[in-house]
Amino acid sequence: MMSIKDVVKSWDQEERTADGLIKMLENRKEGFSCFWCKHLRKDGISCDAFPEVIPDIIINGEHDHRTPFSGDNGILFEPKE
């Protein structure tokens, strides 16, 4: 049986997940997605800002990369032409 503390902790996780999904949808609605960026490389998992791999929080749309993100080498989202 789950303790009250465990139940509340699971609710917190669900709320963070929902918040992330809402942020992702808002960013996509505003035109932000790595897949629409001119810096995305052919492998679909790296770009000029992140040559090894794009961080999950950016590629899944939770962080709008039109604003700086640690380690992005000053390269931000720019739409493909």
Beta strands, then each sheet from edge to edge (+ up, - down):
end
